[in-house]
Amino acid sequence: MKIVPDTSVIVDGRITGIVQEDEFRGSEVIVPEAVVSELEYQANRGRETGFNGLEELKNLQKLHKENIISMIFVGRRPTVDEISLSRGGEIDAMIRSTAREYDALLITSDRVQAEVGKAQGLDVFYIKPEVLEYEELEISKYFDENTMSVHLKENVVPMAKKGRPGEIQLVEIGKRPLKHSDISRMAREIVERAKSDFKSFIEIEMEGATVVQFREYRISIARPPFSEAFEITAVRPVARVSLEDYRLSDRLVERLRDTAKGVLIAGSPGAGKSTFAQAVAEFYSRDMKAVVKTMESPRDLQVGDEITQYAPIERDMQKTADILLLVRPDYTIYDELRKTRDFRIFADMRLAGVGMVGVVHATRPIDAIQRILGRVELGVIPSVVDTTIFIEDGEVKAVYDVSLTVKVPTGMQEADLARPVIEIRDLESGELMHEIYTYGEQTIVMDVSKAAPSGRKPSAHRIAEREIEREFRRRIPGARVRVELESDERARVWIDEKYIPQVIGKKGKTIEEIENSIGISIGVEPLEEREIEETLEVPVELAGNYVVLNFGKDAVGVSFDILVDDEYLFTATVGKKGTIKLRRDIELADIIMEAVKNSIPVRARVRPER
């Protein structure tokens, strides 16, 4: 019997088993060069399916050498254009042509290929996709009940992250480094089993990278040229929790139930954002009887069967959003927002009336809002995001209410400076934490909280520190001075070591005079012993009604924290002309000009992208 296997039945690894059955034993296996070329093309692009197919051809060659079958390669190699058009059926057409030419039986597990072959009068043996009984993957042996992720790499001892959000440790879980063959064997098993398990699927297959969702495991496979060595990373949720497990305040639960329609869940990697998002999804579905969908790439949220999980259609999440608007869900979980396109899709769906919950990376509560700035019109942000929830160590650490008002921003005094201002308030206390507004070409993010989050000092302390520093600079011109107010009665001053004797004075008279003048006790230490964060000094000039910070054209589009006396003032993005401009009649401009007047440098710290 002559048989022609197509690419599908070779890739899924079943052709070697078929040709050893009594019905096909001793067959002449005719492999079109088009099949080999397609597998080679996939392997060259680092796709696991290509390597799996080539491995299956090697297995057929072994059977050929053992005289179980005979095997020949026929036909011409397809052109690059024909291979690139393989999705349109060009390669499949060449395979059918080979079966027709040799009057052979076409064996395929591709339903479309089978139906077209029958329509053309070919003898076709269609093998339905095999659904195997669930068995654990080999990689699962590296997991225990406390394992969050497993990291396997050739020539490296297996590693795992164990614990729970906030208490994670990276530990060795093997005694010897893994070989290339070990990783290759596990990778092939993962891909083959994902095709045959009805609850698993290949999420992404690109050059050198494959992402598989196998049941509860999200598995990433990397190989050269994408990575320098063969690597497998598998992640599994440690626990599936409900919203009750977080012991949320009644105010936050009421907010989620009644008014929150645009929610951002933020936190650093491994903080527990996705776990909390799963709990929110279950809350909406189970407690509120709402229709809930998810948008994920890859799909790895562990949610109930009543919640449908969507991936990008044709690798485009916008197309997924278009379908979801027809489905009309009450709430959609978007995991996760990274690129500008993601934020805009999130905004479009929210403005269309869908309740949206987005997951974003952030290291501070305000960063969730910072990431959406510039991607969505400023005045529209409160309509898109009304609540941000910051997760740290698996717990809710901060919840912000986002609203829009028209007022004079904090620090400004003239009534005609009133403008739209986004107010960020702590949901529990109602305290105003941040204000966001535009001033000229700049978007200003101003920290106005009384509690001074992240260790920032109250305004009164910062003013006192500036006065102390001014006094030291007056007495010792040219000295580098840093001041930290430790309490209302004591300050610590760091100054260049060579000036310390001059500051102390004979028998301590000079420092005593300064203490009496200022009214607090002062400790003096060498400046070199104090860690100073790397910043750059920014040239400042006046231009009409503006104070201009000059960064240069190379910094266009970069966001900076602006500091004076090492104290944070605001965050802004460099405009098209390489500058950040502030009107002269606002408090921020006064602080900067006062610093310049007293020879205090204005410095900037690059805000890293997240």
C-alpha positions in Angstrom: 0.0 0.0 0.0 1.2 3.5 -0.8 0.4 6.2 1.7 1.1 10.0 1.7 1.1 11.5 5.2 0.5 15.3 5.4 2.1 17.7 7.8 -0.6 17.5 10.4 -0.3 13.8 11.0 3.5 14.0 11.2 3.5 16.9 13.6 1.1 15.3 16.1 3.4 12.2 16.3 0.9 9.5 15.3 2.1 8.4 11.9 4.7 6.0 13.3 2.1 4.2 15.3 -0.3 4.0 12.3 2.3 2.4 9.9 3.0 -0.3 12.5 -0.6 -1.5 12.6 -1.4 -4.6 10.7 -3.4 -2.8 8.1 -0.5 -0.5 7.1 2.5 -2.6 8.0 4.9 -2.9 5.0 3.5 0.2 3.4 5.5 2.5 1.1 5.5 5.9 2.9 5.8 8.7 0.3 6.8 12.0 2.0 6.4 15.1 -0.2 9.3 17.5 -0.1 6.7 20.1 0.6 6.1 18.5 4.0 9.8 18.5 4.8 10.2 22.1 3.7 7.3 23.2 5.9 8.7 21.5 8.9 12.1 22.9 8.2 10.6 26.4 7.9 8.9 26.0 11.3 12.0 24.7 13.0 14.1 27.5 11.6 11.7 29.9 13.2 12.1 28.1 16.5 8.7 26.6 16.6 8.2 23.4 18.6 5.8 21.9 16.0 8.6 22.0 13.5 11.1 20.2 15.7 8.4 17.7 16.7 7.7 16.9 13.0 11.3 16.5 12.2 11.7 14.1 15.1 8.7 12.1 13.8 10.4 11.8 10.4 13.5 10.5 12.1 11.3 7.8 13.8 10.0 6.9 10.3 13.5 6.5 9.0 14.3 4.0 11.9 11.2 2.0 10.8 12.5 2.1 7.2 15.9 0.8 8.3 14.2 -2.0 10.2 12.3 -3.0 7.1 8.9 -2.4 8.8 8.1 0.2 6.0 9.8 1.6 3.0 10.1 5.4 2.7 10.9 7.8 -0.1 10.9 11.5 -0.5 9.4 12.9 -3.7 8.4 16.2 -5.4 10.0 19.6 -5.5 10.7 22.0 -2.7 8.1 24.7 -2.5 9.2 28.3 -3.0 9.5 30.8 -0.2 6.2 32.4 -1.4 4.4 29.1 -1.4 5.6 28.4 2.2 4.5 31.8 3.3 1.1 31.1 1.8 0.8 27.8 3.6 -2.2 29.0 5.6 -4.0 29.6 2.4 -3.6 26.0 1.5 -0.6 26.0 -1.0 1.4 23.3 0.8 -1.7 21.2 1.4 -2.5 21.4 -2.4 1.1 20.1 -3.2 0.6 17.2 -0.8 -2.7 16.3 -2.4 -1.1 16.5 -5.8 1.5 14.0 -4.7 -1.2 11.6 -3.5 -2.9 11.9 -6.8 0.3 11.4 -8.8 1.3 8.2 -7.0 -2.3 6.9 -6.6 -1.7 6.8 -2.8 -3.8 7.0 0.3 -3.7 10.5 1.9 -3.5 10.3 5.7 -4.3 13.5 7.6 -5.6 14.7 10.9 -6.6 18.1 9.3 -10.4 18.0 8.7 -10.3 20.6 6.0 -7.5 18.7 4.2 -9.6 15.5 4.4 -12.7 17.1 3.0 -10.9 18.8 0.1 -9.1 15.5 -0.7 -12.4 13.7 -0.8 -14.0 16.4 -2.9 -11.1 15.9 -5.4 -11.7 12.2 -5.6 -8.7 11.1 -3.5 -8.6 8.1 -1.1 -8.4 9.7 2.3 -7.8 8.2 5.8 -8.9 10.9 8.3 -7.6 10.5 11.8 -9.7 12.5 14.3 -7.8 14.6 16.8 -6.9 12.3 19.6 -8.3 13.1 23.0 -6.2 11.3 25.6 -7.1 10.6 29.1 -5.4 13.2 31.3 -2.0 12.3 32.7 0.5 14.5 34.5 3.3 16.1 32.5 6.8 15.1 33.3 7.4 18.7 34.4 4.7 18.4 37.1 7.1 16.3 39.2 8.9 19.5 40.1 5.8 21.0 41.7 4.6 20.6 45.2 1.7 22.4 47.0 3.9 25.5 47.8 5.5 25.8 44.3 4.5 28.9 42.3 6.8 28.4 39.3 9.5 26.0 38.0 12.5 27.2 36.0 14.4 24.7 33.9 17.3 25.5 31.7 20.0 23.3 30.1 23.2 23.1 32.0 21.5 24.6 35.1 20.2 22.8 38.2 16.3 23.0 38.3 15.0 26.0 40.3 11.6 26.8 41.7 9.9 29.7 43.4 8.1 28.5 46.5 5.8 30.3 49.0 3.0 32.8 48.5 3.0 36.4 47.4 5.2 38.4 49.7 7.0 35.3 51.0 8.6 33.8 47.9 12.0 32.1 47.7 14.0 30.8 44.8 15.4 27.4 45.7 17.2 24.6 43.9 15.0 21.5 43.4 17.4 19.2 41.7 20.9 17.7 42.3 22.3 17.9 38.8 22.1 20.3 35.8 19.7 19.4 33.1 20.9 18.3 29.7 19.7 19.7 26.4 18.0 16.3 25.7 16.1 16.5 29.0 14.6 20.0 28.2 13.9 18.9 24.6 12.1 15.8 25.7 9.9 17.7 28.1 9.2 20.5 25.6 8.1 18.0 23.0 5.8 16.2 25.5 4.2 19.6 26.5 3.4 20.6 22.9 2.1 17.1 21.8 0.0 16.7 24.9 -1.4 20.3 24.6 -2.8 19.3 21.2 -4.5 16.1 22.5 -5.9 17.4 25.8 -9.2 19.1 25.4 -8.5 21.6 28.3 -5.1 22.6 26.9 -3.9 24.6 24.0 -0.9 26.3 22.3 -1.4 30.0 23.1 1.6 31.5 21.2 4.1 30.0 18.8 6.7 32.4 17.5 10.4 32.3 16.5 12.2 30.7 19.4 9.2 30.9 21.8 6.1 28.8 22.5 3.5 29.5 25.2 1.3 26.7 26.2 -1.7 26.7 28.6 -1.8 23.1 29.9 -4.7 22.8 32.3 -3.6 24.9 35.3 0.0 25.3 34.1 1.1 28.3 32.0 4.3 27.1 30.3 6.8 29.1 28.3 9.3 27.4 26.1 12.3 29.4 24.8 15.1 28.2 22.5 17.8 29.9 20.3 17.7 32.3 18.6 15.2 33.9 21.1 17.2 32.7 24.1 20.9 31.6 24.3 19.9 28.2 25.6 16.9 25.9 25.8 14.6 26.9 28.7 11.2 26.0 30.1 9.3 28.1 32.7 6.1 26.7 34.1 3.8 28.8 36.4 0.9 27.5 38.4 -1.4 29.4 40.9 -0.7 28.3 44.4 -4.2 28.9 45.6 -7.6 29.9 44.3 -9.1 32.4 46.7 -12.4 34.3 47.0 -12.9 38.0 47.8 -13.9 37.0 51.4 -10.3 35.8 52.0 -9.0 39.3 51.6 -11.1 40.7 54.5 -11.9 43.8 52.5 -13.6 46.8 54.2 -17.3 47.2 53.8 -16.6 50.5 51.9 -14.5 48.7 49.2 -16.9 45.8 48.8 -19.8 48.3 48.4 -17.7 50.2 45.9 -17.0 47.0 43.8 -20.7 46.0 44.0 -22.4 49.3 43.3 -20.2 52.1 41.7 -16.8 50.8 40.5 -17.1 50.3 36.7 -13.5 51.0 35.7 -11.0 49.3 38.0 -7.2 49.0 37.8 -5.6 46.3 39.9 -1.9 47.2 40.3 1.2 45.8 41.9 4.7 44.6 41.2 5.4 41.1 39.6 4.5 38.3 42.0 2.5 40.6 44.3 -0.8 38.7 43.7 -2.5 41.0 41.2 -3.9 38.1 39.0 -5.0 36.1 42.0 -7.0 39.1 43.3 -8.4 39.7 39.7 -9.6 36.1 39.8 -11.4 36.7 43.1 -13.0 39.8 41.7 -14.2 37.9 38.6 -15.7 35.2 40.8 -17.4 37.8 43.0 -19.1 39.5 40.0 -20.1 36.2 38.5 -21.2 34.3 41.6 -22.4 37.0 44.0 -23.7 39.6 41.6 -25.0 37.1 39.0 -23.3 39.1 36.3 -22.0 38.0 32.9 -18.2 38.0 33.1 -15.6 37.5 30.4 -11.9 37.8 30.4 -9.4 39.1 27.8 -6.0 37.4 28.3 -2.8 36.8 26.3 -2.0 34.2 27.3 -5.0 32.8 29.1 -3.9 31.8 32.6 -6.5 33.1 35.0 -8.0 30.2 37.0 -11.7 31.0 37.0 -14.9 29.0 37.1 -16.5 27.4 34.0 -19.3 30.1 33.9 -16.6 32.7 33.0 -15.5 32.6 29.4 -11.8 33.4 28.7 -10.9 35.0 25.4 -7.5 35.3 23.7 -6.6 37.7 20.9 -8.3 36.9 17.6 -5.7 36.6 14.9 -3.2 38.0 17.5 -5.2 41.2 17.7 -7.0 42.0 21.0 -9.0 44.8 19.2 -10.8 42.1 17.3 -11.5 40.3 20.5 -12.9 43.5 21.9 -15.2 43.9 18.9 -16.6 40.5 19.5 -17.1 41.1 23.2 -19.1 44.2 22.5 -21.5 42.0 20.6 -21.6 39.5 23.5 -22.4 42.3 25.9 -20.8 41.2 29.1 -21.5 43.1 32.3 -17.8 43.0 33.3 -14.6 42.1 31.5 -11.3 41.3 33.2 -8.4 42.5 31.0 -5.2 40.7 32.0 -2.9 42.5 31.5 -2.5 46.1 30.3 1.1 46.7 29.0 1.1 48.6 25.7 -0.6 51.7 24.6 -3.0 49.7 22.4 -4.1 47.7 25.5 -5.0 50.9 27.4 -6.9 52.3 24.5 -8.9 49.1 24.0 -9.7 49.1 27.7 -10.8 52.7 27.4 -13.0 52.1 24.3 -14.8 49.2 26.0 -15.3 51.1 29.2 -16.7 54.1 27.4 -19.0 51.7 25.5 -20.6 50.9 28.8 -18.8 47.6 29.8 -17.6 47.3 33.3 -13.8 46.8 33.1 -11.2 45.5 35.4 -7.6 45.8 34.2 -4.4 44.3 35.7 -1.2 46.5 35.4 2.3 46.4 36.7 3.1 49.2 39.2 5.4 49.7 42.1 3.4 52.5 43.8 -0.4 53.1 44.0 -0.2 56.2 41.9 1.7 54.4 39.1 -1.5 52.7 37.9 -2.8 56.1 36.9 0.6 57.3 35.7 0.7 54.4 33.2 -2.5 55.5 31.5 -1.4 59.2 31.2 -0.7 60.1 27.6 -2.5 57.0 26.4 -6.0 58.3 27.1 -7.1 62.0 27.1 -6.6 63.5 30.5 -10.2 64.6 31.0 -11.5 61.2 30.0 -9.5 59.2 32.6 -12.0 59.4 35.4 -14.7 58.0 33.1 -12.4 55.1 32.2 -10.8 54.5 35.6 -12.8 55.3 38.8 -11.0 53.0 41.2 -7.4 51.7 41.6 -6.5 48.9 43.9 -2.8 48.4 44.9 -1.8 44.9 45.8 1.4 44.1 47.8 2.5 40.8 49.3 -0.9 39.4 48.4 -2.9 42.0 50.3 -4.8 45.1 49.4 -2.5 48.0 50.6 -4.2 51.0 49.1 -7.5 51.9 47.3 -7.8 55.2 45.4 -10.9 57.0 44.2 -10.4 58.8 40.9 -12.6 61.8 40.1 -12.6 65.0 38.0 -13.3 68.5 39.2 -12.6 72.1 38.2 -10.6 74.1 40.7 -7.3 75.9 41.3 -4.7 73.3 41.8 -3.1 73.0 45.2 -0.2 75.4 45.5 -1.6 77.9 43.0 -3.3 81.1 44.3 -4.8 83.0 41.4 -8.5 82.2 40.7 -8.1 82.5 37.0 -5.7 79.5 37.1 -8.7 77.2 37.7 -8.7 74.2 35.4 -9.8 70.6 35.2 -8.0 68.6 37.9 -8.1 64.8 38.5 -8.2 64.2 42.2 -6.9 60.9 43.6 -8.3 60.3 47.0 -7.8 57.5 49.5 -11.1 55.6 49.4 -11.2 54.8 53.1 -10.2 58.2 54.6 -11.2 60.5 51.8 -7.8 62.2 52.0 -6.6 63.9 48.8 -3.4 62.1 47.8 -2.5 63.4 44.3 -3.7 65.9 41.8 -3.1 65.6 38.0 -3.6 68.5 35.7 -2.1 70.1 32.6 -0.1 73.2 32.7 1.1 74.6 29.4 2.5 71.6 27.5 3.1 69.6 30.6 1.0 67.1 32.6 1.7 67.5 36.3 1.3 64.7 38.8 1.4 66.4 42.2 1.7 64.6 45.5 -0.5 66.7 47.9 -1.0 64.1 50.7 -0.6 65.0 54.3 0.6 61.5 55.2 3.5 61.7 52.8 3.3 58.2 51.3 6.5 56.2 50.5 8.4 58.0 53.3 7.9 61.5 51.9 8.2 64.2 54.7 5.4 66.6 55.6 5.6 70.1 54.0 6.6 71.7 57.3 9.6 69.4 57.7 10.7 70.1 54.1 10.5 73.8 54.7 12.5 73.5 58.0 15.2 71.4 56.2 15.5 74.1 53.5 16.0 76.8 56.2 18.6 74.8 57.9 20.5 74.1 54.7 20.2 77.8 53.7 21.8 78.7 57.1 24.7 76.3 56.5 25.3 77.5 52.9 25.3 81.1 54.1 28.0 80.4 56.7 30.1 78.1 54.4 29.6 79.1 50.7 30.4 76.4 48.2 29.9 73.5 50.6 27.7 70.5 49.7 25.0 70.2 52.3 22.2 67.6 53.0 19.7 67.9 55.8 17.3 65.5 57.3 14.9 66.5 60.1 14.6 63.5 62.5 12.1 65.1 64.8 10.7 68.5 65.7 13.7 68.9 68.1 16.6 67.4 66.1 18.1 67.5 62.6 21.0 65.6 61.1 23.3 67.5 58.7 25.7 65.9 56.2 28.4 68.2 54.9 31.8 67.9 53.1 34.2 66.4 55.7 36.7 69.2 55.2 34.2 71.8 56.5 33.2 69.9 59.6 35.8 71.7 61.9 34.6 75.1 60.6 31.0 74.1 61.3 31.7 72.9 64.9 34.0 75.8 65.7 36.3 76.2 68.7 34.9 74.3 71.6 31.7 73.8 69.6 30.7 77.5 69.7 29.7 77.7 66.0 27.4 74.8 66.0 25.9 76.0 69.3 25.3 79.4 67.8 23.5 77.7 64.8 21.4 75.6 67.1 20.3 78.6 69.1 19.5 80.5 66.0 17.4 77.7 64.5 16.0 76.4 67.8 16.8 72.7 67.4 19.6 70.3 68.1 21.9 69.4 65.1 24.1 66.4 64.5 26.9 66.8 61.9 28.3 63.9 59.8 30.6 63.6 56.7 28.7 63.8 53.5 30.7 60.9 52.0 29.2 58.5 54.4 25.7 59.2 53.1 24.3 57.3 50.1 23.3 59.8 47.4 20.9 58.7 44.7 22.1 59.2 41.1 20.4 62.2 39.5 21.3 64.8 36.9 21.4 68.5 37.3 19.0 70.4 35.1 19.7 73.8 33.6 17.0 76.3 34.5 16.1 79.6 32.7 13.3 82.1 32.5 11.4 82.5 29.2 8.6 85.1 29.3 6.0 83.8 31.8 7.6 80.4 32.1 10.3 78.7 34.1 12.0 76.3 31.7 13.9 73.1 32.6 16.2 72.2 29.7 16.9 68.5 29.1 17.8 68.5 25.4 16.3 66.8 22.4 17.7 63.3 23.4 15.3 63.3 26.4 12.1 64.0 24.5 9.3 61.8 25.7 11.2 60.7 28.9 9.4 61.1 32.2 11.4 62.6 35.1 10.9 63.1 38.8 11.9 66.7 39.6 13.7 67.3 42.9 15.0 70.2 44.9 17.1 69.6 48.0 16.7 65.9 47.1 12.9 66.4 47.8 10.4 65.2 45.2 8.4 68.1 43.7 6.5 66.6 40.8 6.7 64.3 37.8 6.5 65.5 34.2 7.4 64.3 30.7 9.9 66.2 28.5 8.1 67.9 25.6 8.9 68.1 21.9 11.4 70.9 22.4 13.4 69.0 25.0 12.0 71.1 27.9 9.6 71.0 30.8 7.8 74.4 31.3 6.1 75.8 34.3 4.2 79.1 34.6 6.0 81.5 36.9 2.9 82.2 39.0 2.6 78.8 40.6 4.2 77.5 43.8 6.4 74.9 42.0 8.0 77.6 39.9 8.6 79.7 43.1 10.4 76.7 44.7 12.6 76.2 41.7 13.5 79.8 41.3 14.2 80.1 45.0 16.6 77.2 44.7 18.4 78.7 41.7 18.7 82.0 43.7 20.3 80.2 46.6 22.6 78.1 44.3 20.7 74.9 45.1 20.7 72.7 42.1 17.5 71.5 40.5 17.9 67.8 39.8 16.0 65.1 37.9 15.6 61.4 38.3 14.5 59.2 35.4 11.3 57.5 36.1 11.8 53.9 34.9 9.1 52.5 32.5 6.9 49.8 33.9 
